[in-house]
Amino acid sequence: MKSILPVSATLALVLGVFPLSAAGQTSSDSAPATADRFAVAANFTYKVAKIASTSNSFVLPGGSVDAAWNLGGKASNLSLVVDVNGESKSNVEPGVALTQFSVMGGARYTFHLAASGPHAFDLYGQALGGGVFASNSLFPGASGITSTANSGALQAGGGANIRLTHSLALRLLEADFITTSLPNATNNRQYDVRFSNGIVFCF
């Protein structure tokens, strides 16, 4: 009887600790990692632009895909980003349309909030540069009016993501200020604001 008691006590201890350990493991596994090595987002976009020489604005609907590669280690808040965006509107003015396609790259800094909770929350800021190609419109230049044009582009802004699962997040909102220099018969400058929301796939 005396020999059975230590064995029973040991067994009870093991059986008691194991569920706690398993529960801790499950809880840890279910908590999403916030510093993913790689993330790809698919977004709906809405760019607010202004018609040259007027105070009239219009919205260019479109979509974008951006990919972010986290540097990891001591720079785990920093990512390199590539953003590809396309947008189009058929009636900016009577008989005038506009289609734009841009490719930009740069850096993103992310603040990981509520990292230990089931739904991690990320805030980020970013700065990107690249180029834009515009078509199906009217671009006045020194040699006349053309239907296509291209220029450099700069983009600065930020957004917020909330984690739904370990590998999926919802982009609540991204807002970016974008400047381009397409010909417009005035100052050849555009200052636009683009809003985005979508789904982020985390790897």
C-alpha positions as CSV (number, residue, x, y, z in Angstrom):
1,M,0.0,0.0,0.0
2,K,2.9,2.3,0.9
3,S,4.6,1.6,-2.4
4,I,1.4,2.4,-4.3
5,L,0.9,5.9,-2.8
6,P,4.1,7.5,-4.3
7,V,3.2,6.0,-7.7
8,S,-0.3,7.2,-7.4
9,A,0.8,10.7,-6.4
10,T,3.3,10.8,-9.2
11,L,0.7,9.7,-11.7
12,A,-1.8,12.3,-10.4
13,L,0.8,15.0,-10.7
14,V,1.7,14.0,-14.3
15,L,-2.0,13.8,-15.3
16,G,-2.6,17.2,-13.7
17,V,0.4,19.0,-15.2
18,F,-0.1,17.5,-18.7
19,P,-3.5,19.2,-19.4
20,L,-2.2,22.5,-18.1
21,S,0.9,22.1,-20.4
22,A,-1.3,21.2,-23.3
23,A,-3.7,24.1,-22.6
24,G,-0.7,26.5,-22.5
25,Q,0.6,25.0,-25.8
26,T,-2.8,25.4,-27.4
27,S,-3.2,29.0,-26.2
28,S,0.3,29.8,-27.4
29,D,-0.3,28.3,-30.8
30,S,-3.6,30.0,-31.3
31,A,-2.2,33.4,-30.5
32,P,-1.2,34.9,-33.9
33,A,2.3,35.9,-34.6
34,T,2.5,39.5,-35.5
35,A,5.9,39.8,-37.2
36,D,5.2,37.6,-40.2
37,R,8.1,37.0,-42.5
38,F,6.0,37.6,-45.6
39,A,2.5,39.0,-46.2
40,V,0.5,39.7,-49.4
41,A,-2.6,41.9,-49.4
42,A,-5.3,42.1,-52.0
43,N,-7.2,45.4,-51.8
44,F,-10.1,47.5,-53.2
45,T,-8.9,51.0,-53.8
46,Y,-10.5,54.4,-54.1
47,K,-8.4,57.4,-55.3
48,V,-9.7,60.9,-54.8
49,A,-8.3,63.2,-57.6
50,K,-8.9,66.6,-58.9
51,I,-9.6,67.8,-62.5
52,A,-6.8,70.2,-63.6
53,S,-7.7,73.9,-63.6
54,T,-10.9,73.3,-61.6
55,S,-11.9,72.6,-58.0
56,N,-13.9,69.5,-59.2
57,S,-12.8,66.2,-57.8
58,F,-13.6,62.6,-58.8
59,V,-13.0,59.1,-57.5
60,L,-11.0,56.5,-59.4
61,P,-12.0,53.0,-58.2
62,G,-9.5,50.1,-58.6
63,G,-7.6,47.5,-56.9
64,S,-4.1,46.7,-55.7
65,V,-1.8,44.0,-54.5
66,D,1.1,44.7,-52.1
67,A,3.7,42.3,-50.8
68,A,5.7,43.0,-47.6
69,W,8.9,41.2,-46.6
70,N,9.8,41.5,-42.9
71,L,13.5,42.1,-42.2
72,G,13.3,40.1,-38.9
73,G,15.7,40.2,-36.0
74,K,16.2,43.6,-34.4
75,A,14.5,45.1,-37.4
76,S,11.3,43.0,-37.1
77,N,9.2,46.2,-37.2
78,L,10.6,47.1,-40.6
79,S,9.5,45.6,-44.0
80,L,10.3,46.1,-47.6
81,V,7.1,46.7,-49.7
82,V,6.1,46.4,-53.3
83,D,2.8,47.9,-54.3
84,V,1.0,47.3,-57.7
85,N,-2.1,49.3,-58.3
86,G,-4.6,49.8,-61.2
87,E,-7.6,52.0,-61.4
88,S,-10.0,53.3,-64.1
89,K,-13.0,55.7,-64.6
90,S,-15.0,55.9,-67.8
91,N,-16.5,59.4,-67.4
92,V,-14.2,61.8,-65.5
93,E,-15.7,64.6,-67.7
94,P,-18.0,64.2,-70.7
95,G,-16.1,62.1,-73.2
96,V,-13.0,61.9,-71.1
97,A,-11.9,58.7,-69.3
98,L,-8.8,57.8,-67.3
99,T,-6.9,54.6,-66.6
100,Q,-3.8,54.5,-64.3
101,F,-1.4,51.7,-63.4
102,S,1.4,52.2,-60.9
103,V,4.3,50.2,-59.5
104,M,6.0,51.4,-56.3
105,G,8.4,50.1,-53.7
106,G,9.7,51.3,-50.4
107,A,9.7,50.6,-46.6
108,R,7.0,50.1,-44.0
109,Y,7.2,50.4,-40.2
110,T,4.7,48.4,-38.2
111,F,3.6,48.8,-34.5
112,H,2.3,45.5,-33.2
113,L,-0.6,46.1,-30.7
114,A,-2.4,43.5,-28.6
115,A,0.2,40.9,-29.8
116,S,-0.8,38.4,-27.1
117,G,-4.5,38.5,-27.8
118,P,-6.5,36.3,-30.2
119,H,-6.9,39.2,-32.6
120,A,-3.6,41.1,-32.9
121,F,-3.8,44.7,-34.2
122,D,-1.2,46.3,-36.3
123,L,-0.7,50.0,-37.2
124,Y,1.8,50.8,-39.9
125,G,3.3,53.8,-41.8
126,Q,5.1,53.6,-45.1
127,A,6.9,55.6,-47.8
128,L,7.1,54.4,-51.4
129,G,8.4,55.6,-54.7
130,G,8.0,54.4,-58.3
131,G,6.2,55.2,-61.5
132,V,2.7,55.6,-62.9
133,F,1.4,54.9,-66.5
134,A,-1.8,56.6,-67.5
135,S,-3.9,56.0,-70.6
136,N,-7.4,56.4,-72.2
137,S,-7.4,60.1,-71.5
138,L,-6.1,63.5,-72.7
139,F,-2.6,64.6,-71.8
140,P,-1.6,68.0,-73.3
141,G,2.1,68.4,-74.0
142,A,4.6,70.4,-76.1
143,S,4.0,68.3,-79.1
144,G,0.2,68.2,-78.8
145,I,-2.3,66.1,-77.0
146,T,-1.7,62.4,-76.4
147,S,-3.8,59.6,-75.0
148,T,-1.0,58.1,-72.8
149,A,1.6,59.5,-70.4
150,N,3.8,58.3,-67.6
151,S,5.7,59.9,-64.7
152,G,7.4,59.3,-61.4
153,A,5.3,58.8,-58.3
154,L,5.7,59.2,-54.6
155,Q,3.4,57.7,-51.9
156,A,3.3,58.2,-48.1
157,G,0.7,57.0,-45.7
158,G,-0.3,54.2,-43.4
159,G,-3.0,51.8,-42.3
160,A,-4.4,49.3,-39.8
161,N,-4.8,45.5,-39.9
162,I,-6.5,43.2,-37.5
163,R,-5.7,39.4,-37.4
164,L,-8.6,37.0,-38.0
165,T,-6.6,33.8,-37.9
166,H,-2.9,32.8,-37.8
167,S,-2.6,33.3,-41.5
168,L,-5.3,35.8,-42.4
169,A,-5.9,39.4,-41.5
170,L,-8.4,42.1,-42.4
171,R,-7.1,45.4,-43.7
172,L,-9.5,47.8,-42.0
173,L,-8.2,50.9,-43.8
174,E,-5.1,52.3,-45.5
175,A,-4.8,56.0,-46.5
176,D,-2.1,57.3,-48.7
177,F,-1.1,60.7,-50.1
178,I,0.2,60.3,-53.7
179,T,1.9,62.8,-55.9
180,T,2.6,62.4,-59.7
181,S,3.7,64.7,-62.5
182,L,1.5,63.8,-65.5
183,P,1.0,66.5,-68.1
184,N,-2.2,68.6,-67.5
185,A,-1.6,72.0,-69.2
186,T,-1.3,73.7,-65.8
187,N,1.5,72.8,-63.4
188,N,1.9,69.1,-64.5
189,R,1.4,68.0,-60.8
190,Q,-1.2,65.8,-59.2
191,Y,-1.9,65.5,-55.5
192,D,-4.2,62.6,-54.8
193,V,-5.4,60.6,-51.8
194,R,-6.0,56.9,-52.0
195,F,-8.0,54.8,-49.6
196,S,-7.8,51.0,-49.5
197,N,-9.2,48.0,-47.7
198,G,-8.9,44.2,-48.2
199,I,-7.5,40.9,-47.1
200,V,-4.0,40.1,-46.0
201,F,-2.5,36.7,-46.3
202,C,0.3,36.0,-43.8
203,F,3.2,33.5,-44.1
